[in-house]
Amino acid sequence: MTISHLRYTDFNTWLRNKYGCRVQKITVDAGMSCPNRDGSISTSGCIFCNSRGSGSGAYKKGLTVFQQLSNGKVKLAKRYKAKKFIAYFQSYSNTYAPLEKLSALYEEALAVDDIVGLSIGTRPDCVNESILALLQKYAENYLIWLEYGLQSIHDKTLTFINRGHNFRCFEDAVGKSKNRGIKICAHVILGLPDENRQDMLDTAKAMADLEIDGIKIHLLYVVKGTPLAHLYNTQQYKCLEQRQYTDIVCDFLERLPPEIVIQRLTGEPHAAELVAPLWSLNKAETLFLIHTEMDKRDSWQGKFRIRQ
């Protein structure tokens, strides 16, 4: 077993322990949409999301899932010496399509050599029994991560950011996804408008109590062409400073049980699209500050975990 020298359960070590080698995610753009974009809920999306929806543009270039994965394997094997891979359906909501289309896309990915599983980014209001049953079937032979975007447990915040669902919707989706062999990962954002430290730590406690399998922690950064950019430019929103963010991340980790896999500790904005904060472009420095602060505190993931 590989022993991590980090003070939290990092995803790379978790994967290496499971497969005995370096495992790397390959981002897939499957040309999906989102009910918060196509008019089902809204046409404007969340206030922090631009029209690309974290997309790579690969789908518009005509690249198939197979081609995207094949290209990604070559690059990541060279860069990280990875031997196995996970197909990461990232752009928009990747369970938001007819079941037949979803199964064709997922099976195209799973048929690629050295793909050991899927990570599927989606919304809690975009799953149903048929989709979960399909993923449960795949989970019999593959690693399946279902990544639910939540951002905050506070309904006031979710309304303000135009999320289009409430916390109860997320709880329901998690409940329906459990006991199927599917790994559940939640996405949360720190630094959302009008949220203070305690609000963010309340989200940490709720994630701990739900007993999810993994979490991605993101910084709220401002992207060009979004409603959030307007709020920032008119001084109605102020970004977290780097030290504020790293301190809150450490507080957050201290309240999560150690078995939750930490898949991400900060986001990675596109430099050409970023408005603020500019420090968010230096991921390595942010991670260094988080690790240094945990060492300084002599702290670890789960130190202050308070059970229900």
N, C-alpha and C positions, 0 to 999 in steps of 0.2 A: 504494500500500500504506500502511495505517495503521501508524505506529510507536508502540509502547507505551513509555511512560516508566518502566514498572515493571521490576524486575530479575528478572522471571520471565515465562513465557509464559502470559498470562492469557486466559481463555476468550472474553471479550467482544471483545478485539482479534483473536483468531484467527477468530472468526465474522465480524467486520466485514471482515477481509481476504478471506475466502472469498466473501461475498455482497455486499460493497460498501455495507452499511447496518447499522443496529442490528438484531440478531436476539435475541429473548427467548424463554426457556423458559416454557411454560404448564403448570402442574401439573395432572395428570389423575388422578382417583381412579376406577379401573375396577372396584372391588369385589372385588379379588383376595384370595387367602388366602396362607398360607405353611406349608410342611411343618413348620416349627418352632412352629406354632400349632395346626394342625388335627389333630395326633396322629400324623401320619406319622413324625415324628421326636420331637416333644415337643408339649406343650400350653402350656408356659410361655413360650416364646420366649427370645430373648437377654435377659440380665439387665438391660440398659439400655433395653429396648423396652417401651412400654406397649401396651395393647390396641388403640390407634388405629393403631399401626404407621406413624406419620408421615402418616396419612391426613388429608384435608381435610374429610371428612364429606360431600363432594358426592354420592357414590354413594348414600348413605343418604337424601339429600334427593330422590333420584329424577332427578338431572341426568344426561343422557346425555353421552357423550364429545363429541359435536358441540356440545351446549349449554355444556359446561365450556370448550371451546376458544373458542367464539364470545364468551362472556362475558369470558374472559381476554384475548382480542385487543383488545377495546374498552378495558379497563383499562390494559393494558401499552402500547398505542399512545399513550394519553394521558399516562401517567406517564414513559415512556422514549422516546417517539417511535419505537418499534420499527415496522418495516415487514414483517419476516418473523418466523416463529415456529417453535419446536420443541415438539412434544407430548411432555411429560415424564410418562411413566407411573411414578409414584413410590411409591404406597402398597403395602406388602407386597412380594410377589414376582411380577413382572408377566410372567413366562413360565410361571407355575405354573397352567396350565389346558389343556384340550384344544386341539389345533391349530386346529380350526375356530373356536372362540371367540376365540382370539388373533388370527387373521387378520381376523376381522370387526371386532374392536376397533381393530387397527392401521389397517385400511383406512378405517374411519370417520374416524379422525384424519387420515390422509393426504389424504382427500377435501376437507378444509376449506381454503378459499382462504388462500394465504400461509403454509401449513404446509410447511416445507422438509425436515422430517425428524422422527425419533423419538429420544427418549432413554428407554431401558427399564431401570428398576431391577429387579434380580433377585439371585438367589443362584447360586453356581457349580454347585450340585447340582440346579438347575432348568432346565437346557438339555439338548437332545438334537439329533441330526442333523436331524430334521424341522424343529424350530424354527430352527436355525441356517440351514438351507437357505431357509426362508421369509424370514428377515431378509437373507440374501445376495441374494435376488431384489429386495427393496425397495431394497437399497443400490446397485442399478444406476442408480436414478433419484433417490434421496433420501439425505440424511445420516442414517445410523443409528449411534447410540451405544448400546452394550450396557454397562450399569453393573453390575459385579459387587461385591457386598458381601464384603469380606474381613476387614477390621479389623486383623488382625495375621498375620504369617507364623508365629508361634510356636504350635505345637499345644497346649502347656500352657495358654496364654492362651485359645485358642479353646474348649478344654474347660471352663475355668473360667467363661467368659461364656456357656456353653451355646449355642454357635454351631451345633452340629449337623453340622459338616463340618471337615475338616482342610485344611492348606495344599496338600497334594497335589491335593485336589479342585479347588482354585482354579487351580493350574498346569495341570491337565488341561483345564479349561473354557477357559482362555485359549488353550491350544494348539489346541483344536478350533475356536475362533472366529477364528483368524488366517487371513490370505490369502483372505478372503471379501469384502473391501470394507467390513467392519464395523469401526467404531472401538470400541476397548475401553478402558473407564474402570474403575479400581479405587477402592473406598472403603476408607480406613484411618482408624483412630481413635488419637489420641495421649492418653496418660494412663490406659491400661487397667490394671486391678489388677496390682500386682507387676511391672510393666514399668518398666525404667529407661531412661535416655537411649540406651544402646547397643542395647538391645532394639528401640527405636523406629527407630534408624538402620539396624539390620539389615533392618527392613521396607522402608526407603527403598532400600537397595541391591538387595534382591530385586526390587522393582518396576522399578528401572532395568534390571536384567539381563533381565527378562522382555520388555522393549521394548514395553510397553503404550503406548497413545496418549494417555491422560489419567488424571488422579487427582483425587480429592476427599479433602481432609484435614479430619477432624472432631476437635473436642474431645469428650472423654467428659464429658458433664454428667449430672446426676442428675435423673430425672423421677419425679414422684409415682406411687405405686402399682407400682413396679418392685422386683425383688429387689435391684437396686443401691441403691435408696433405703433399704432395710433395712440393707444393709452400711454405708452412709454414716451413718445415724442411730444405729447401734450402734458407730460409730467403727472399723469394720473397713475402711473405704475413705476415702482423703483425695484431694480433687480437686487438680489442678494449679493453682498460682497463675498469674495472667495473664502475668507476666514469664517464668515457667518455660515456659509454653506457647509464647509468641511466640519465645523463643530456640530451642526445639526445632523449631518450624516452619521457622525460618531454616536450622538445621542440616540438616533434611530436604530443603529445596529445593536446598541446595548439593550434595546427593548424587544428584539426579535429572538426567538428560540434558536439555538445553534444549528439545528437541523435544517433550517430554511437556507436554500442555496442562494447566494448573492450573485446574480447574473450581471449586474451593472451597478456602478456607484456614481456615475455622472453621464450625461449625454454627450454626443459628439456632433456639434453643429457644423453645417457647411459654411466655410469661411466667407464665400461670396454672398451668402444669404443673411449672415448674422448682423444684427444691429447692436445687440448688447446681451450680456457683458462680455467684453473682449477676453477676459481671463478664461472664459469657458473653452477657448481654443486650445489651451494648454492642459490637456487631459493628464499628462504625466505629472505635472506639478501638482494638480489637484489631488491625484491619487497619493502622491508622496506626502502631502500635508495631512490627508486622512490617516495614512499609516503612521506618520509621526505623532499625530495627536493621540491615536489609540495607544501607542507605546508610552507616551508621556503620562497618560492617565492610568497606565497599567490596566487597560480595559480589554474587553472582548465581546463578541456577539453573544447576547443573552445575559450579560452581567446584571442588568436591572429588569429582567423579564418578570412581569407581575401577572400571574395567572388569574383567570376569572374566579 
